[in-house]
Amino acid sequence: MAGDLKALRAAPLATPFDGPALLSGRASAVFFHEVLGHRLEGHRQRGDEEGQTFTKKVNEQVLPQFLSVMDDPTQRTLNGMDLSGWYQYDDEGMPAQRVEVIKDGVLKNFLMSRMPIRGFEKSNGHGRSQPGLMPTGRQGNLIITSSQTVKDSELRQKLIDEIKKQGKPYGLYFEDIEGGFTLTTRALPQAFQILPVMVWRVYPDGRPDELVRGVDIVGTPLAALTRIQLTGEKIDVFNGICGAESGSVPVAAAAPAMLFSEMEVQKRAHSHARPPILPPPGFETLSTNPAVHSEGAK
């Protein structure tokens, strides 16, 4: 971690870019949680305020044919790693269920609480909330599998081949990621933002990869999900806390590394504010380094 921080301090700031990209398994997992998972939650298919991206697409292809997606809160571990989204009963007393939401690219189901929607009248064990809030359909353990894979060691060369094909000066490799957020209501753009930590420029001419900083992945779901070309073999896990209308709940997402023909990044917002050099008058004897806590919503 210390080495990464030192390298990031010296890394150049990246510029807005649109081109080929490779996401590690952890980065792909967060990508699917934000871009797809939230839009498959049952309560988002009703009400005039929701964007309803996939409401009318049941039994239609919404992903490349080689991808399938399930949410399985009954699964405790994956590849030796604990899954944070595991539970036996949801917060409405329903037994947790494995739900195959997308099969071979075709949408089959939604993540349902006891709140019915047209065509899906019963809960499938995904009613979740933090204490004191009304449960809604939420993700548990979102797992993405692929039937169009290459060895993980070959993915970098596949990225370079795509960079050359498009005539781009470089592509991007997103190695690690801290989280993200998405917008699903009609009053706001149907967009997402993923927050990477370790981002590398990959050059097609043989130059060493270059670490860069200060960019976020941005886009819209229907466009971004069609850009996936192939995946690696190994599935990686991202554990985290997801915030939404029914509060913050533990979740996990798991996916293989993925090659995208196109990915857009924008500059990350940052602050130039600095702490005061001296304490305010009258407080000289108190600590000059009080702890400050802030919370962000996803």
Secondary structure, DSSP 4 states (H G I P E B T S, - for coil): -HHHHHHHHHSPBP--EEEEEEE-HHHHHHHHHHHTGGGGBGGGGSSTTB--SSTT-TTSB-S-TTEEEEE-TT--EETTEE-TT--SB-TTSPBP--EEEEETTEE---B--SS-BTTB-S--S-EE--TTS--EE--SEEEEEESSB--GGGHHHHHHHHHHHHT-S-EEEEEEEEEEEE--BTTS-S-EEEEEEEEEEE-TTSPPPEEEBSEEEEE-HHHHGGGEEEEEEEEEEEEEEEEETTEEEEEEEEEEEEEEEEEEEEEPP-------SSPPTT-TTS-SS---------
